[in-house]
Amino acid sequence: MDEENALKAFVLRSYGSPDVLDLTDIDMPVPGDDEVLVRVRATSVQPYDWHHMRGEPYVSRLMGGLGLRKPRISILGADMAGQVEATGRNVTGFRPGDEVFALLEQGGFAEYVCVREDELAPKPKNVSYEQAAAVPMAGSTALLGLRDEGRIQPGQKVLVNGASGGVGTFAVQLARVFGAEVTGVCSTKNMDLVRSIGAHKVIDYTKEDFTRNGQRYDLLLDIAGNRPASACLRALTPKGTHVLIGGPGGRWLKPVDHIFSVLAVSRFVSQRAAMVDATRCPQNKQNLMMLAELIEAGKITPIIDRGYPFEEIPAAVRYQEAGRSPGKVVITL
């Protein structure tokens, strides 16, 4: 390896705890004709990362989302904000020094990464790299869940189950942007946060079960995934929509079993059910540009719980995996 053309990255060679993330030197990537080489300034941590790190649930290995015996993805990190270092010969929209951000399949846990031009968007001008890095996966997931899968309309009643997390904090704000009446579900300690970002009503799940309080919603954005499919039907109007984003993790099936059960039940009732997968969306660049416009207009704000330096990515993953983080956990390079 040429040390002058090396970079540091956390490499994942086998499944396991955050301790398997190995900080090491790797070769500097070279951008292809349609790619941009970006100096990563910030990234973030989310369930996507530790699911791939642990190789769980095991059923995902059989379904092809994860590698069967070893990780399919060697460098985690789906969120990235940074500066353009170099461009491929076909790239016309960016030049060195431009500030950018992107939603990646992999590569954010490294000092440099190559990104296709059609996946890269200009960073919002009025936020830091850390704030921008909090946006791509969480913001895009919330946007897809509400607008595309949820088909949100002004005046609808929307419930966000898991309103204080990364996706949830964006979902509450975006639902307000779309003109909905928003109810957020979270723990006692995060109720003030959820109110502060625009929720009309906040339910403390430790004291109240939203599926049993008699309220009905046009759209349930289900990030927490902690209520059975049959119970969630009680919280929906007859033509309501249940959008699935996640749920408690597990070694073998969870949250895949919860997602499948909701989708199966929806075939026999009047309510719709749908799920979101932001990493496979072909319009991620356009979605990021829309989110950037909303951020620059002051209509949504990335919520950050805690920051870590690059060298402490394993600690950041361990903290986020514990599941008590309000907003996002970000990394500074």
C-alpha positions in Angstrom: 0.0 0.0 0.0 1.2 3.5 -0.9 1.1 5.4 2.4 0.8 8.7 0.6 -2.4 7.5 -1.1 -3.9 5.7 1.9 -6.8 6.7 4.1 -8.2 5.5 7.4 -11.5 3.6 7.5 -13.4 1.4 9.9 -13.5 -2.0 8.1 -16.0 -4.7 8.9 -14.5 -8.2 8.2 -16.8 -10.4 10.3 -20.1 -10.1 12.2 -20.1 -9.1 15.8 -20.2 -6.3 18.4 -18.8 -2.8 17.7 -15.4 -4.2 18.7 -15.2 -5.9 15.2 -15.0 -2.5 13.5 -11.3 -2.2 12.7 -9.7 1.2 12.2 -7.1 0.6 9.5 -5.4 2.1 6.4 -6.9 1.3 3.0 -6.1 2.5 -0.5 -7.5 5.8 -1.6 -10.5 5.2 -4.0 -10.2 6.5 -7.5 -13.4 8.1 -8.9 -14.8 6.5 -12.1 -16.0 8.6 -15.0 -19.4 9.3 -13.4 -18.2 9.5 -9.8 -17.0 12.2 -7.4 -14.3 11.6 -4.7 -15.5 13.2 -1.5 -13.5 14.1 1.6 -15.9 13.0 4.4 -16.3 15.6 7.1 -19.2 14.0 9.0 -21.3 10.9 9.1 -23.9 9.4 11.4 -24.9 6.1 13.1 -28.3 4.4 12.8 -29.9 0.9 13.0 -28.9 0.2 9.4 -25.3 0.2 10.5 -25.5 -2.2 13.5 -27.9 -4.6 11.7 -25.2 -5.0 9.1 -22.5 -5.1 11.7 -24.1 -7.9 13.7 -25.6 -9.7 10.7 -29.0 -9.7 12.3 -31.7 -10.7 12.0 -30.3 -14.0 10.7 -33.3 -14.3 8.3 -31.9 -11.3 6.4 -28.8 -13.3 5.5 -30.9 -15.8 3.8 -33.0 -13.1 2.1 -29.9 -11.5 0.6 -29.9 -8.3 2.5 -26.8 -9.3 4.4 -23.9 -11.6 3.5 -24.6 -15.2 4.3 -21.4 -16.0 6.2 -19.5 -12.7 6.2 -20.6 -9.1 5.8 -21.6 -8.0 2.3 -20.7 -4.4 3.2 -17.1 -3.9 4.4 -17.3 -0.2 5.3 -20.5 0.9 7.0 -21.9 4.5 7.1 -24.9 5.3 5.0 -24.9 9.1 5.8 -22.2 11.4 4.5 -21.5 15.1 4.3 -18.2 16.4 3.0 -16.2 18.3 0.4 -15.6 17.4 -3.2 -11.9 16.4 -3.7 -11.9 15.3 -7.3 -14.3 14.4 -10.1 -14.5 11.9 -12.9 -14.3 13.1 -16.5 -18.0 12.9 -17.2 -19.0 14.8 -14.0 -20.4 18.3 -14.8 -22.4 19.3 -11.7 -19.7 19.4 -9.1 -16.1 20.7 -8.7 -13.4 20.4 -6.0 -14.3 22.3 -2.9 -18.1 22.0 -3.3 -19.9 21.0 0.0 -22.1 18.0 -0.6 -24.1 15.3 1.2 -25.5 11.9 0.2 -27.3 8.7 1.2 -24.9 5.8 0.5 -25.2 2.0 0.6 -21.8 2.0 2.3 -18.6 4.0 2.8 -19.3 6.8 5.3 -17.1 5.3 8.0 -14.0 6.4 6.0 -12.0 9.6 5.4 -12.8 9.5 1.7 -15.6 7.9 -0.4 -16.5 7.8 -4.1 -20.1 8.7 -4.9 -22.0 8.6 -8.2 -22.8 12.1 -9.4 -26.5 11.2 -9.6 -26.5 10.3 -5.9 -24.8 13.4 -4.6 -26.6 16.7 -3.6 -25.4 20.1 -2.5 -25.2 20.4 1.3 -27.8 22.8 2.9 -25.9 26.1 3.2 -27.2 27.1 6.6 -26.1 24.0 8.6 -22.8 22.3 9.7 -21.4 19.2 8.2 -22.6 17.3 11.3 -26.1 18.6 10.9 -26.1 17.7 7.2 -24.8 14.2 8.0 -27.9 13.7 10.3 -30.2 14.1 7.3 -29.8 11.6 4.5 -31.2 8.2 5.7 -33.5 9.5 8.5 -34.8 12.4 6.5 -35.3 10.5 3.3 -37.0 7.6 5.2 -39.5 10.0 6.8 -40.2 11.8 3.6 -40.8 8.5 1.7 -43.0 7.2 4.5 -45.2 10.2 4.6 -45.3 11.4 1.0 -44.8 8.3 -1.1 -46.1 5.4 0.9 -48.4 7.3 3.3 -49.8 9.5 0.6 -50.2 12.2 3.2 -52.8 15.0 2.6 -53.4 18.3 4.3 -55.7 18.1 7.3 -55.2 14.4 7.9 -54.5 13.0 11.4 -51.0 11.5 11.5 -49.5 9.5 14.3 -45.7 9.0 14.5 -44.9 6.0 16.7 -41.3 6.5 17.7 -41.4 10.3 17.3 -38.2 11.2 19.2 -35.7 9.1 17.2 -33.8 10.0 14.1 -36.6 9.2 11.6 -39.3 10.3 14.0 -37.9 13.8 14.6 -37.9 14.4 10.8 -41.3 12.8 10.4 -43.0 15.1 13.0 -41.6 18.2 11.3 -42.4 17.0 7.7 -45.9 16.0 8.6 -46.4 19.6 9.8 -44.9 20.9 6.5 -47.5 18.8 4.7 -50.3 20.3 6.7 -51.3 17.4 8.9 -52.4 17.2 12.5 -49.5 15.4 14.2 -49.5 13.2 17.2 -46.1 11.8 18.4 -45.5 8.8 20.6 -42.4 8.7 22.7 -41.1 8.2 26.3 -41.7 10.6 29.1 -38.2 12.2 28.9 -38.6 13.1 25.2 -42.1 14.6 25.3 -40.8 18.2 25.5 -38.5 17.6 22.5 -41.4 16.2 20.4 -43.6 19.1 21.3 -40.8 21.6 20.5 -40.5 20.3 16.9 -44.2 20.7 16.1 -46.3 17.8 17.4 -49.9 18.9 18.2 -50.2 16.2 20.8 -47.7 13.9 22.5 -48.5 10.4 23.9 -46.2 8.9 26.6 -46.1 5.3 25.7 -45.2 4.3 29.3 -48.5 5.6 30.4 -50.9 5.3 27.5 -51.4 2.8 24.7 -52.2 4.6 21.5 -54.0 1.6 20.1 -56.5 1.6 23.0 -57.3 5.2 23.6 -60.1 5.4 21.1 -58.4 7.8 18.7 -58.3 7.1 15.0 -55.6 8.3 12.5 -55.5 8.5 8.7 -51.8 7.6 8.7 -49.7 5.7 11.2 -46.0 6.0 10.6 -44.7 3.1 12.6 -41.0 3.5 13.4 -41.0 1.8 16.8 -42.9 -1.3 15.6 -43.8 -2.2 19.2 -47.6 -3.0 18.7 -49.1 -6.0 17.0 -50.7 -5.6 13.6 -54.2 -6.3 14.9 -53.7 -3.6 17.6 -52.5 -1.0 15.1 -55.7 -1.5 13.0 -57.7 -0.1 16.0 -55.8 3.1 15.7 -56.5 3.6 12.0 -59.6 5.0 10.2 -61.3 2.5 7.9 -59.3 3.8 5.0 -56.2 4.6 7.0 -52.6 3.6 6.1 -50.0 1.8 8.2 -46.5 2.6 7.0 -43.8 0.3 8.5 -40.3 1.6 9.0 -38.7 -0.5 11.8 -39.2 -2.3 15.1 -37.3 -3.9 17.9 -34.3 -5.9 16.7 -33.7 -9.5 17.3 -31.2 -12.2 16.5 -33.4 -14.4 14.3 -36.5 -12.7 12.9 -37.2 -9.3 14.4 -38.2 -6.8 13.0 -38.8 -8.8 9.8 -41.6 -10.9 11.4 -43.5 -7.8 12.5 -43.3 -6.2 9.0 -44.5 -9.4 7.3 -47.4 -9.8 9.8 -48.6 -6.3 9.1 -48.4 -6.7 5.4 -50.2 -10.1 5.6 -53.1 -8.8 7.7 -53.5 -5.8 5.4 -54.7 -8.1 2.6 -57.8 -8.9 4.5 -58.9 -5.4 5.8 -59.8 -2.1 4.3 -56.7 -0.3 5.6 -53.5 -0.1 3.6 -50.0 -1.2 4.7 -46.7 -0.3 3.1 -43.0 -0.3 4.0 -40.1 2.0 3.3 -36.6 1.2 2.1 -34.8 4.4 1.5 -31.5 2.7 0.4 -33.2 1.3 -2.7 -35.0 4.5 -3.7 -33.9 5.8 -7.2 -34.9 9.4 -6.3 -32.6 9.8 -3.3 -30.8 12.8 -4.8 -34.1 14.6 -5.6 -35.3 13.8 -2.1 -32.1 15.2 -0.5 -32.5 18.4 -2.5 -36.0 18.8 -1.3 -34.9 18.3 2.3 -32.1 20.8 1.8 -34.6 23.4 0.6 -36.8 22.8 3.7 -33.8 23.1 6.0 -32.6 26.3 4.3 -36.1 27.7 4.6 -36.2 26.9 8.3 -39.1 24.5 8.0 -37.2 21.5 9.4 -34.1 21.1 11.6 -31.9 18.1 12.1 -32.0 17.1 15.8 -28.7 15.8 17.2 -28.4 14.0 20.4 -24.7 13.4 20.7 -21.5 13.7 18.7 -18.3 11.6 18.6 -14.9 11.9 16.9 -14.1 9.6 14.1 -11.8 7.4 16.2 -14.7 6.6 18.5 -17.2 5.2 16.0 -17.4 1.9 17.8 -18.6 3.7 21.0 -21.0 5.7 18.9 -22.5 2.5 17.4 -22.7 1.0 20.9 -24.6 4.0 22.2 -27.0 4.2 19.3 -27.7 0.5 19.4 -28.9 0.9 23.0 -32.0 2.6 21.5 -32.4 5.5 23.8 -31.0 8.3 21.5 -33.4 11.3 20.9 -32.5 12.5 17.4 -29.3 11.5 15.7 -25.8 10.4 16.7 -23.2 12.0 14.5 -19.5 11.6 13.8 -17.0 14.3 13.0 -13.9 13.6 10.9 
